[in-house]
Amino acid sequence: MSRKKTTRTRRTLTRGNVTRPSDTGETFADLEARLATAGAPTLPEVPGATVQMARKHIKVAEKVFQWRVLGRNRIPSDDHILELAQAIQRGEQMPPILVFPVGQDYYVMDGHHRLAAYDMATGTKPIPAKVFTGSLREAERAALRANSKNKLPFQRDDRTAAAWRLVRQKDPGDSIKSIMADAGVSHGTVNNMRDVLKKLEAAGYTPEEIRASSWNRARHVANGSPESQEHEDWIEAEAQKLVDAIRNAKLGARLLKYTDITAVALAKLSPELPDALMAEWAPEIDPLNAPLTPEEEDF
C-alpha cells in the first residue's frame, strides 16, 4: 500500500499576527542588583561567536535597552516586524540578535524587532544570538548606538528622548561629546538639557520625578509653563487613539504601500486636509537640533 504524501501549509502572516515579546519591566538598577548576586553566565566557547539560544532564556528590559519612542513609531515598527517575519518564514537569514548576560538569562540589546519576528515566524525555536561581554553601562550605550544605525529610521523624537535619558542619568562616564555622538543630537541640545536638569533639581524635584519626566514636560516645567505640556499630552493621547483606530482597521500597511494613492484619498476625504498636513509637517528651524558647526564638530 502506497503511503499518501502530506504537505505542510505555511501559515500566512499578517499585521494582525504582530505581537511583541513581554517586557520584564526591569530597570538599570534592577539588573545591577541581579548581576551582584547572579552566578557566572554561560558564554560561547569562541568569543563573539553566533550561538543558537533557547528562546526561554531571552528576556526584554525596555527601560534599559530600548531607546525608541514606540508610541509614535508603532505603525512603521509593526510593518518592520511583519516584513522580517515573512523573510524568516521564507528561509532568509537574519543577523544574530545581540544579548547581555545576567545569570542564566540574556537580555536583548539589539534586535527587538527581530525577536518579535522570530516569535511570529518560528514560535519557541532557538534564535541566533551573539553575547555581549562588556559591562552593563557599556551594554546600555552599545544598545543606543545599534538602534541609531538600525534600518528602521531612528527619528528625531527617539534621538531627543535618548539624549534626555543620558543627561538625567548623570553618568560620570558620559560627556557632552559622547552624548552628542551616542544620541545623534547637537551640542546645543545637550547644553539646554543640562540647564533644564539643573533648574528642576534647584526647584526641588526628586530624581524619581525627573526620571519619570519626558523632555517636553521637563523643559516646560523648568520654564514655568506646565499648562503647555498638559495640552501636548492631550494631543499625544488623541493622536494615539487615531493610530489605534488605523491599526484596528488594518489600514497602516495600505496607507504606506502606495503613498500617491494615499495622498489622492486624503484629498478626496477633504480638499483642505493635504494642505493642513503639509503646514503641520513643514520643517522648522530648530536651534537645538541644527547641523553642527565646525567648532561643535571639533568639540
LUMMAR-405560 format. One record per residue (C-alpha): y negated, x negated, z; residue number from 0; chain; residue in three letters. Coordinates in steps of 0.1 Angstrom, whole numbers. Layout:
! LUMMAR-405560
py,px,pz,resi,chain,resn
Y,X,Z,NUM,A,ALA
...
END
This chain:
! LUMMAR-405560
py,px,pz,resi,chain,resn
0,0,0,0,A,MET
-34,-15,-10,1,A,SER
-60,-17,17,2,A,ARG
-92,1,9,3,A,LYS
-123,-22,9,4,A,LYS
-151,-12,32,5,A,THR
-187,-22,25,6,A,THR
-213,-26,52,7,A,ARG
-245,-7,45,8,A,THR
-276,-28,55,9,A,ARG
-299,-9,78,10,A,ARG
-333,-1,62,11,A,THR
-361,-15,84,12,A,LEU
-394,4,85,13,A,THR
-426,2,106,14,A,ARG
-411,29,128,15,A,GLY
-385,3,139,16,A,ASN
-411,-22,151,17,A,VAL
-408,-29,188,18,A,THR
-419,-58,209,19,A,ARG
-399,-78,235,20,A,PRO
-406,-67,270,21,A,SER
-432,-88,289,22,A,ASP
-423,-101,323,23,A,THR
-460,-98,333,24,A,GLY
-458,-133,350,25,A,GLU
-490,-153,353,26,A,THR
-496,-191,351,27,A,PHE
-493,-192,390,28,A,ALA
-460,-173,389,29,A,ASP
-445,-198,365,30,A,LEU
-459,-227,386,31,A,GLU
-442,-213,416,32,A,ALA
-409,-208,398,33,A,ARG
-410,-244,385,34,A,LEU
-414,-257,420,35,A,ALA
-381,-241,431,36,A,THR
-361,-238,399,37,A,ALA
-334,-263,391,38,A,GLY
-335,-287,361,39,A,ALA
-333,-268,328,40,A,PRO
-307,-273,302,41,A,THR
-322,-293,274,42,A,LEU
-308,-301,239,43,A,PRO
-288,-333,237,44,A,GLU
-312,-345,210,45,A,VAL
-348,-341,220,46,A,PRO
-367,-319,196,47,A,GLY
-335,-305,180,48,A,ALA
-332,-269,169,49,A,THR
-306,-250,190,50,A,VAL
-291,-215,188,51,A,GLN
-304,-200,220,52,A,MET
-289,-169,237,53,A,ALA
-312,-140,234,54,A,ARG
-308,-130,271,55,A,LYS
-323,-163,282,56,A,HIS
-355,-159,261,57,A,ILE
-385,-144,281,58,A,LYS
-420,-134,273,59,A,VAL
-450,-140,295,60,A,ALA
-480,-129,275,61,A,GLU
-506,-137,302,62,A,LYS
-496,-174,299,63,A,VAL
-486,-179,262,64,A,PHE
-500,-150,242,65,A,GLN
-536,-157,231,66,A,TRP
-541,-129,207,67,A,ARG
-562,-97,214,68,A,VAL
-534,-73,205,69,A,LEU
-554,-41,208,70,A,GLY
-575,-47,177,71,A,ARG
-547,-66,158,72,A,ASN
-519,-41,163,73,A,ARG
-516,-28,127,74,A,ILE
-516,-62,109,75,A,PRO
-494,-76,137,76,A,SER
-468,-48,133,77,A,ASP
-468,-53,95,78,A,ASP
-463,-90,100,79,A,HIS
-433,-83,123,80,A,ILE
-418,-59,97,81,A,LEU
-422,-84,69,82,A,GLU
-405,-112,90,83,A,LEU
-376,-88,100,84,A,ALA
-370,-79,64,85,A,GLN
-370,-115,54,86,A,ALA
-345,-123,82,87,A,ILE
-323,-94,71,88,A,GLN
-323,-109,35,89,A,ARG
-310,-141,49,90,A,GLY
-342,-161,47,91,A,GLU
-346,-190,72,92,A,GLN
-374,-188,97,93,A,MET
-390,-218,115,94,A,PRO
-375,-220,151,95,A,PRO
-395,-204,179,96,A,ILE
-409,-228,205,97,A,LEU
-400,-222,241,98,A,VAL
-409,-236,275,99,A,PHE
-380,-240,300,100,A,PRO
-382,-226,336,101,A,VAL
-348,-230,353,102,A,GLY
-323,-212,330,103,A,GLN
-350,-191,313,104,A,ASP
-370,-201,283,105,A,TYR
-405,-186,277,106,A,TYR
-418,-181,242,107,A,VAL
-448,-203,235,108,A,MET
-450,-199,197,109,A,ASP
-430,-173,178,110,A,GLY
-437,-139,195,111,A,HIS
-437,-122,161,112,A,HIS
-405,-140,150,113,A,ARG
-388,-130,183,114,A,LEU
-397,-93,177,115,A,ALA
-385,-96,141,116,A,ALA
-352,-111,152,117,A,TYR
-348,-83,177,118,A,ASP
-353,-58,148,119,A,MET
-330,-75,123,120,A,ALA
-302,-91,144,121,A,THR
-303,-74,178,122,A,GLY
-289,-97,205,123,A,THR
-276,-125,184,124,A,LYS
-287,-161,193,125,A,PRO
-321,-173,179,126,A,ILE
-330,-207,166,127,A,PRO
-354,-224,190,128,A,ALA
-369,-257,200,129,A,LYS
-375,-266,236,130,A,VAL
-410,-280,247,131,A,PHE
-407,-307,272,132,A,THR
-443,-312,284,133,A,GLY
-460,-297,315,134,A,SER
-468,-261,319,135,A,LEU
-505,-268,313,136,A,ARG
-497,-287,281,137,A,GLU
-474,-258,270,138,A,ALA
-502,-233,276,139,A,GLU
-526,-253,254,140,A,ARG
-499,-260,228,141,A,ALA
-493,-223,225,142,A,ALA
-530,-217,218,143,A,LEU
-531,-244,191,144,A,ARG
-500,-230,175,145,A,ALA
-514,-194,175,146,A,ASN
-546,-206,158,147,A,SER
-526,-221,129,148,A,LYS
-503,-191,125,149,A,ASN
-500,-173,92,150,A,LYS
-514,-141,108,151,A,LEU
-552,-149,110,152,A,PRO
-565,-158,144,153,A,PHE
-595,-135,145,154,A,GLN
-629,-141,159,155,A,ARG
-621,-118,189,156,A,ASP
-590,-139,195,157,A,ASP
-609,-172,195,158,A,ARG
-636,-158,218,159,A,THR
-611,-144,242,160,A,ALA
-592,-177,242,161,A,ALA
-624,-198,249,162,A,ALA
-634,-175,278,163,A,TRP
-600,-177,293,164,A,ARG
-601,-216,292,165,A,LEU
-637,-217,306,166,A,VAL
-629,-194,336,167,A,ARG
-597,-213,344,168,A,GLN
-620,-243,351,169,A,LYS
-591,-267,345,170,A,ASP
-603,-303,352,171,A,PRO
-583,-314,321,172,A,GLY
-605,-293,298,173,A,ASP
-638,-304,284,174,A,SER
-664,-287,261,175,A,ILE
-650,-307,232,176,A,LYS
-613,-298,240,177,A,SER
-621,-261,244,178,A,ILE
-640,-261,211,179,A,MET
-610,-277,194,180,A,ALA
-583,-255,210,181,A,ASP
-600,-222,207,182,A,ALA
-619,-228,174,183,A,GLY
-654,-219,188,184,A,VAL
-688,-236,187,185,A,SER
-704,-259,212,186,A,HIS
-730,-232,219,187,A,GLY
-703,-206,227,188,A,THR
-687,-228,254,189,A,VAL
-720,-237,269,190,A,ASN
-730,-200,271,191,A,ASN
-697,-191,287,192,A,MET
-701,-218,313,193,A,ARG
-736,-204,321,194,A,ASP
-722,-169,324,195,A,VAL
-694,-181,347,196,A,LEU
-720,-198,370,197,A,LYS
-741,-166,371,198,A,LYS
-711,-145,381,199,A,LEU
-700,-169,408,200,A,GLU
-736,-170,422,201,A,ALA
-736,-132,422,202,A,ALA
-706,-132,445,203,A,GLY
-679,-121,421,204,A,TYR
-644,-133,432,205,A,THR
-621,-155,410,206,A,PRO
-598,-125,406,207,A,GLU
-627,-102,394,208,A,GLU
-638,-129,369,209,A,ILE
-602,-134,356,210,A,ARG
-599,-96,350,211,A,ALA
-632,-95,331,212,A,SER
-634,-97,293,213,A,SER
-660,-119,277,214,A,TRP
-681,-89,266,215,A,ASN
-681,-74,301,216,A,ARG
-688,-108,318,217,A,ALA
-718,-115,296,218,A,ARG
-733,-80,300,219,A,HIS
-728,-81,338,220,A,VAL
-743,-116,340,221,A,ALA
-773,-104,320,222,A,ASN
-778,-73,342,223,A,GLY
-767,-46,317,224,A,SER
-732,-33,327,225,A,PRO
-741,1,311,226,A,GLU
-738,-16,276,227,A,SER
-703,-27,284,228,A,GLN
-693,9,295,229,A,GLU
-704,20,261,230,A,HIS
-684,-8,244,231,A,GLU
-653,2,265,232,A,ASP
-657,38,253,233,A,TRP
-659,27,217,234,A,ILE
-628,4,221,235,A,GLU
-609,33,237,236,A,ALA
-618,58,210,237,A,GLU
-610,32,183,238,A,ALA
-576,26,198,239,A,GLN
-569,64,197,240,A,LYS
-577,63,160,241,A,LEU
-554,32,155,242,A,VAL
-526,51,173,243,A,ASP
-531,82,151,244,A,ALA
-529,60,120,245,A,ILE
-497,43,133,246,A,ARG
-481,76,142,247,A,ASN
-488,89,107,248,A,ALA
-472,57,93,249,A,LYS
-503,51,72,250,A,LEU
-511,15,82,251,A,GLY
-489,-2,55,252,A,ALA
-501,22,28,253,A,ARG
-538,15,37,254,A,LEU
-532,-22,35,255,A,LEU
-509,-24,4,256,A,LYS
-535,-13,-22,257,A,TYR
-570,-17,-8,258,A,THR
-586,-5,-40,259,A,ASP
-567,29,-37,260,A,ILE
-577,30,0,261,A,THR
-614,25,-10,262,A,ALA
-613,53,-35,263,A,VAL
-595,76,-10,264,A,ALA
-622,69,17,265,A,LEU
-649,77,-8,266,A,ALA
-631,110,-16,267,A,LYS
-629,118,20,268,A,LEU
-666,113,25,269,A,SER
-690,97,0,270,A,PRO
-710,83,28,271,A,GLU
-681,66,46,272,A,LEU
-677,34,25,273,A,PRO
-715,26,29,274,A,ASP
-713,33,66,275,A,ALA
-683,10,70,276,A,LEU
-699,-18,50,277,A,MET
-730,-16,72,278,A,ALA
-708,-18,103,279,A,GLU
-689,-48,90,280,A,TRP
-718,-67,75,281,A,ALA
-718,-102,89,282,A,PRO
-745,-110,114,283,A,GLU
-759,-145,121,284,A,ILE
-744,-153,154,285,A,ASP
-758,-184,170,286,A,PRO
-728,-186,194,287,A,LEU
-703,-189,166,288,A,ASN
-724,-205,138,289,A,ALA
-709,-235,120,290,A,PRO
-711,-268,139,291,A,LEU
-740,-291,132,292,A,THR
-732,-328,126,293,A,PRO
-743,-336,161,294,A,GLU
-719,-310,176,295,A,GLU
-690,-322,154,296,A,GLU
-696,-357,169,297,A,ASP
-697,-344,205,298,A,PHE
END
